[in-house]
Amino acid sequence: MPSPAQLIEMDAMRTNMRHFGLSGAAAEELKKNVQELLLTWQTQESEREYTQGLNELMALCLQKRTKEEAFARFKELVSKLHPGFVRTNGSMAEPVDMAVCAVFEMLMKKSKVLTDHLHRVDMHFYLTGFMPGWFLSMFASEFALPASEHLCNRLLEGDAIDRLVPQLVAAAILRSATEIVKLEDADDLIRVLKAKLSEVRTSLDLEALVNEIEETEPTEPKLQIPEVEELGSLGLNVKSLVGPGSPGSPAGSAGKSGKAKTKHTKRPGSGRSLWCLTVFFVQSTFVSFARRGVGLQGSPKLPSALPLPTKGFTPTSPRAALLRVHEIADNPKKVRMLRPAKQPDK
């Protein structure tokens, strides 16, 4: 396992210079200063273990400040962090879980549909991986520099980071709720969330995001269900199933505007729909013949003449129904039973 000094060196080299708008000699100088100050801090704070992500916070503190000013600001910010986010016992699990649970608690008060969807795609697991970096860097890798600086100022002024950071994450998720509920891949959800966080560029943007989770009324995201006009090759119009007086029907629309027009479009049908209709027709035919052959037509209270096999199946199981069709077809005696009774000559 790498030593703290080795981790600091590797992280200093990985600091996102593009985020700070630096390249070439200026970028190398910042990396060198980040490594030097972090090593100094680790020496002075020997009871604490360096945690990955603090390199971004140090780079943020070095913006437009001398090394002495940056070091003093960094020490003060770290002292405000939750003790568990700067390792003292080698574990960060508890504070991270508490932060993620705080996010879900805030979201549950605003939208149960959104919260249930996030649980279903295991968003808790993914947030657990991203939350420590956001805590330790003050969103330096997501927000624009003015917004991250303002967040640091709020922390130094006394705001509790345990509440503030989950509040920002929950508000960003809530802003993207309509898009998020359509996604089933947690990687896509994280991408949408990070894109929404990157829109926070100024102190005003940050304040608006902080206040949003408190001011937003509980709402549920609207799920857009695509309108289906036709079913299969038979061209069945779903709108025709709606009553003439209903708002969704052409007649209902005509009652309001008087200019409703019915659109008739022909599109290639679905082979699956046609197959389902065929199976339904065949099964209906067999049932009809069975009932008529044993005098059960119009007697729904009597039991079926030919009981379905129940071993391993339920009567409504499609597989059981297909087995019943094959059983009837393979047995000539049962086929004769299914023939309609002779009608008397008139």
C-alpha positions as CSV (number, residue, x, y, z in Angstrom):
1,M,0.0,0.0,0.0
2,P,1.4,3.4,-0.9
3,S,2.6,5.7,1.9
4,P,0.8,9.1,2.5
5,A,3.8,10.8,0.8
6,Q,3.4,8.6,-2.3
7,L,-0.4,9.2,-2.4
8,I,0.2,13.0,-2.2
9,E,2.7,12.9,-5.0
10,M,0.3,10.8,-7.3
11,D,-2.7,13.0,-6.5
12,A,-0.8,16.2,-7.1
13,M,0.1,15.0,-10.5
14,R,-3.5,14.1,-11.2
15,T,-4.9,17.5,-10.2
16,N,-7.3,18.7,-12.9
17,M,-5.4,21.7,-14.4
18,R,-8.0,22.2,-17.1
19,H,-10.5,23.0,-14.4
20,F,-8.2,25.8,-13.1
21,G,-7.5,27.1,-16.6
22,L,-3.8,26.3,-16.5
23,S,-1.4,24.6,-18.8
24,G,2.4,24.4,-19.4
25,A,4.7,25.9,-16.8
26,A,1.8,27.4,-14.8
27,A,0.2,24.0,-14.4
28,E,3.5,22.4,-13.3
29,E,4.1,25.1,-10.8
30,L,0.6,24.6,-9.3
31,K,1.2,20.8,-9.0
32,K,4.5,21.4,-7.3
33,N,3.0,23.8,-4.8
34,V,0.1,21.4,-4.1
35,Q,2.5,18.6,-3.4
36,E,4.7,20.7,-1.2
37,L,1.9,22.1,1.0
38,L,0.1,18.8,1.4
39,L,3.4,17.2,2.6
40,T,3.8,20.0,5.1
41,W,0.2,19.6,6.3
42,Q,0.6,15.8,6.6
43,T,3.8,16.4,8.7
44,Q,2.0,18.8,11.0
45,E,-1.3,16.8,11.2
46,S,0.3,13.4,11.9
47,E,-2.8,12.1,13.7
48,R,-4.7,12.4,10.4
49,E,-4.2,10.4,7.3
50,Y,-4.1,12.0,3.9
51,T,-7.3,11.4,1.9
52,Q,-7.6,11.4,-1.8
53,G,-9.5,14.5,-3.0
54,L,-7.7,17.0,-0.7
55,N,-5.3,17.8,-3.6
56,E,-8.3,19.6,-5.4
57,L,-9.1,21.5,-2.3
58,M,-5.5,22.7,-1.9
59,A,-5.3,23.7,-5.6
60,L,-8.5,25.7,-5.0
61,C,-7.0,27.4,-2.0
62,L,-3.9,28.4,-4.1
63,Q,-6.0,30.4,-6.6
64,K,-4.9,34.0,-6.3
65,R,-3.3,33.5,-2.9
66,T,0.3,33.1,-1.6
67,K,1.4,29.7,-0.4
68,E,1.1,31.0,3.2
69,E,-2.4,32.3,2.7
70,A,-3.5,29.1,0.9
71,F,-2.0,26.8,3.6
72,A,-3.8,28.7,6.4
73,R,-7.1,28.6,4.5
74,F,-6.7,24.9,3.7
75,K,-6.1,24.0,7.4
76,E,-9.2,26.0,8.5
77,L,-11.4,24.3,5.8
78,V,-10.2,20.8,6.8
79,S,-11.0,21.5,10.4
80,K,-14.6,22.2,9.4
81,L,-15.0,18.9,7.5
82,H,-16.7,16.0,9.2
83,P,-14.0,14.1,11.2
84,G,-14.7,10.9,9.3
85,F,-14.0,12.4,5.9
86,V,-10.3,12.9,6.8
87,R,-9.3,9.4,7.8
88,T,-8.1,8.8,11.4
89,N,-8.9,5.1,11.6
90,G,-8.8,4.1,7.9
91,S,-12.5,4.1,7.4
92,M,-14.9,6.6,5.8
93,A,-17.9,4.3,5.5
94,E,-20.0,5.8,8.3
95,P,-19.9,9.5,7.3
96,V,-20.4,8.7,3.6
97,D,-23.5,6.6,4.3
98,M,-24.9,9.3,6.6
99,A,-24.4,11.9,3.8
100,V,-26.1,9.7,1.2
101,C,-29.0,8.9,3.5
102,A,-29.4,12.6,4.0
103,V,-29.8,13.1,0.3
104,F,-32.5,10.4,0.0
105,E,-34.3,11.8,3.1
106,M,-34.5,15.2,1.4
107,L,-35.7,13.8,-1.9
108,M,-38.3,11.6,-0.2
109,K,-40.0,14.7,1.1
110,K,-40.2,16.1,-2.4
111,S,-40.9,13.1,-4.6
112,K,-41.6,9.5,-3.7
113,V,-41.6,8.5,-7.4
114,L,-38.1,9.9,-7.9
115,T,-36.8,8.4,-4.7
116,D,-38.2,4.9,-5.5
117,H,-36.6,5.1,-8.9
118,L,-33.2,6.0,-7.5
119,H,-33.4,3.1,-5.1
120,R,-34.4,0.7,-7.9
121,V,-31.3,1.6,-10.0
122,D,-28.9,1.4,-6.9
123,M,-28.1,5.1,-7.0
124,H,-27.2,4.9,-3.3
125,F,-24.2,2.7,-4.2
126,Y,-23.0,5.2,-6.9
127,L,-23.4,8.2,-4.7
128,T,-21.3,6.5,-2.0
129,G,-18.4,6.6,-4.5
130,F,-18.8,10.2,-5.5
131,M,-19.8,11.9,-2.3
132,P,-16.3,11.8,-0.5
133,G,-14.7,13.6,-3.4
134,W,-17.4,16.3,-3.5
135,F,-17.0,16.8,0.3
136,L,-13.3,17.1,0.2
137,S,-12.9,19.3,-2.9
138,M,-15.9,21.6,-2.3
139,F,-17.1,20.5,-5.7
140,A,-14.0,22.0,-7.3
141,S,-14.2,19.3,-10.0
142,E,-17.9,20.2,-10.8
143,F,-18.6,23.8,-10.0
144,A,-16.9,26.8,-11.6
145,L,-14.2,28.3,-9.4
146,P,-16.3,31.3,-8.2
147,A,-19.1,28.9,-7.0
148,S,-16.5,26.6,-5.2
149,E,-14.9,29.7,-3.5
150,H,-18.3,30.8,-2.3
151,L,-19.1,27.4,-0.9
152,C,-15.8,27.5,1.0
153,N,-16.7,30.9,2.4
154,R,-20.0,29.6,3.6
155,L,-18.3,26.7,5.3
156,L,-15.8,29.1,7.0
157,E,-18.7,31.3,8.1
158,G,-20.3,28.5,10.1
159,D,-22.5,26.5,7.7
160,A,-22.5,22.8,8.5
161,I,-21.0,20.9,5.6
162,D,-22.8,17.7,6.7
163,R,-26.1,19.5,5.7
164,L,-24.8,21.7,3.0
165,V,-23.3,19.2,0.6
166,P,-26.2,16.7,0.7
167,Q,-28.5,19.7,0.2
168,L,-26.7,20.6,-3.0
169,V,-26.7,17.1,-4.4
170,A,-30.4,16.6,-3.6
171,A,-31.3,19.9,-5.3
172,A,-29.3,19.0,-8.4
173,I,-31.1,15.6,-8.6
174,L,-34.5,17.3,-8.1
175,R,-33.7,19.7,-11.0
176,S,-33.1,16.7,-13.3
177,A,-36.0,14.6,-12.0
178,T,-38.0,14.6,-15.3
179,E,-34.9,13.3,-17.2
180,I,-33.7,11.0,-14.4
181,V,-36.9,8.9,-14.1
182,K,-36.5,7.9,-17.7
183,L,-33.1,6.4,-17.2
184,E,-32.4,2.9,-16.0
185,D,-28.6,2.9,-16.0
186,A,-27.0,4.5,-12.9
187,D,-24.0,5.6,-15.0
188,D,-26.4,7.7,-17.1
189,L,-27.9,9.2,-14.0
190,I,-24.5,10.2,-12.7
191,R,-23.7,11.8,-16.0
192,V,-26.9,13.8,-15.9
193,L,-26.3,14.8,-12.3
194,K,-22.7,15.9,-13.0
195,A,-23.9,18.0,-16.0
196,K,-26.5,19.7,-13.7
197,L,-23.8,20.5,-11.1
198,S,-21.5,21.9,-13.8
199,E,-24.2,24.6,-14.5
200,V,-23.4,26.1,-11.0
201,R,-20.9,28.9,-12.0
202,T,-21.4,31.8,-9.7
203,S,-22.3,32.5,-6.1
204,L,-25.8,33.4,-7.2
205,D,-26.2,30.0,-8.9
206,L,-25.0,28.3,-5.7
207,E,-27.4,30.2,-3.5
208,A,-30.3,29.3,-5.8
209,L,-29.3,25.6,-5.7
210,V,-29.1,25.7,-1.8
211,N,-32.5,27.3,-1.5
212,E,-34.2,25.2,-4.1
213,I,-34.5,22.1,-2.0
214,E,-36.1,24.1,0.8
215,E,-38.4,26.2,-1.3
216,T,-39.6,23.6,-3.8
217,E,-43.0,22.2,-3.1
218,P,-43.4,18.4,-3.1
219,T,-44.1,17.4,-6.7
220,E,-43.9,14.2,-8.8
221,P,-42.1,14.1,-12.1
222,K,-44.5,13.7,-15.1
223,L,-43.9,10.5,-17.0
224,Q,-44.5,11.0,-20.7
225,I,-46.3,8.0,-22.1
226,P,-46.0,7.8,-25.9
227,E,-49.4,7.9,-27.7
228,V,-50.1,4.7,-29.6
229,E,-52.5,5.2,-32.5
230,E,-52.5,1.7,-34.1
231,L,-52.1,-1.9,-33.0
232,G,-50.7,-4.5,-35.3
233,S,-51.6,-4.9,-39.0
234,L,-55.3,-4.7,-38.3
235,G,-54.9,-0.9,-37.8
236,L,-56.9,-0.7,-34.5
237,N,-57.0,2.9,-33.4
238,V,-56.6,3.1,-29.6
239,K,-58.4,6.4,-29.5
240,S,-61.5,4.7,-30.8
241,L,-61.6,2.7,-27.5
242,V,-62.1,6.0,-25.6
243,G,-65.7,7.0,-25.2
244,P,-67.1,9.7,-27.4
245,G,-67.6,12.1,-24.6
246,S,-64.1,11.7,-23.0
247,P,-61.5,14.5,-23.4
248,G,-59.1,12.2,-25.2
249,S,-61.5,11.1,-27.9
250,P,-62.1,13.0,-31.2
251,A,-65.7,13.6,-30.3
252,G,-64.7,15.0,-26.9
253,S,-62.2,17.3,-28.6
254,A,-64.8,18.3,-31.2
255,G,-67.2,19.3,-28.4
256,K,-64.7,21.9,-27.3
257,S,-63.2,23.2,-30.5
258,G,-65.6,22.1,-33.2
259,K,-62.6,21.4,-35.5
260,A,-61.5,18.0,-34.5
261,K,-60.0,15.9,-37.3
262,T,-59.5,12.2,-37.2
263,K,-56.2,11.1,-38.7
264,H,-56.0,7.7,-40.4
265,T,-52.5,6.5,-41.0
266,K,-51.4,3.1,-42.2
267,R,-48.2,1.7,-40.8
268,P,-46.8,-1.8,-40.9
269,G,-48.3,-3.9,-38.2
270,S,-46.5,-5.8,-35.5
271,G,-46.0,-9.5,-36.1
272,R,-46.2,-10.0,-32.3
273,S,-49.6,-8.4,-32.1
274,L,-50.9,-10.6,-35.0
275,W,-49.5,-13.7,-33.4
276,C,-51.2,-12.9,-30.1
277,L,-54.5,-12.4,-31.8
278,T,-54.1,-15.7,-33.7
279,V,-53.4,-17.6,-30.5
280,F,-56.4,-16.0,-28.8
281,F,-58.7,-16.9,-31.7
282,V,-57.5,-20.6,-31.7
283,Q,-57.9,-20.9,-27.9
284,S,-61.3,-19.3,-28.0
285,T,-62.4,-21.7,-30.8
286,F,-61.3,-24.8,-28.8
287,V,-63.1,-23.5,-25.6
288,S,-66.3,-22.8,-27.6
289,F,-66.4,-26.2,-29.2
290,A,-65.7,-27.9,-25.8
291,R,-68.6,-26.1,-24.1
292,R,-71.0,-26.8,-27.0
293,G,-69.9,-30.5,-27.3
294,V,-70.9,-31.3,-23.7
295,G,-73.9,-29.0,-23.4
296,L,-72.3,-26.3,-21.4
297,Q,-73.1,-23.4,-23.7
298,G,-74.5,-20.6,-21.6
299,S,-73.8,-22.4,-18.3
300,P,-70.9,-20.5,-16.7
301,K,-71.6,-22.0,-13.2
302,L,-70.7,-25.6,-14.2
303,P,-67.1,-26.8,-14.2
304,S,-65.1,-27.2,-17.4
305,A,-65.7,-30.5,-19.2
306,L,-62.0,-31.0,-19.8
307,P,-60.0,-29.9,-16.8
308,L,-56.6,-28.3,-17.5
309,P,-53.5,-30.2,-16.2
310,T,-52.5,-28.6,-12.9
311,K,-49.2,-30.3,-12.1
312,G,-46.6,-27.6,-12.1
313,F,-48.9,-25.1,-13.8
314,T,-51.7,-22.6,-13.1
315,P,-54.9,-22.6,-15.1
316,T,-54.1,-19.2,-16.4
317,S,-50.5,-20.0,-17.4
318,P,-49.9,-19.5,-21.1
319,R,-47.7,-22.6,-21.1
320,A,-50.5,-24.7,-19.5
321,A,-53.0,-23.5,-22.1
322,L,-50.6,-24.5,-24.9
323,L,-50.2,-27.9,-23.3
324,R,-53.9,-28.3,-23.2
325,V,-54.2,-27.5,-26.9
326,H,-51.6,-30.2,-27.8
327,E,-53.3,-32.7,-25.5
328,I,-56.6,-32.3,-27.2
329,A,-55.1,-32.5,-30.7
330,D,-53.2,-35.7,-29.8
331,N,-56.1,-37.6,-28.5
332,P,-58.7,-38.7,-31.2
333,K,-61.4,-39.5,-28.5
334,K,-61.2,-36.0,-27.1
335,V,-61.3,-34.6,-30.6
336,R,-64.6,-36.5,-31.2
337,M,-65.9,-35.1,-28.0
338,L,-65.2,-31.6,-29.2
339,R,-67.3,-32.0,-32.4
340,P,-70.5,-30.0,-32.3
341,A,-73.7,-32.1,-31.7
342,K,-75.8,-32.9,-34.7
343,Q,-78.6,-30.5,-35.2
344,P,-82.1,-32.1,-35.9
345,D,-83.3,-31.7,-39.5
346,K,-85.9,-29.1,-39.9
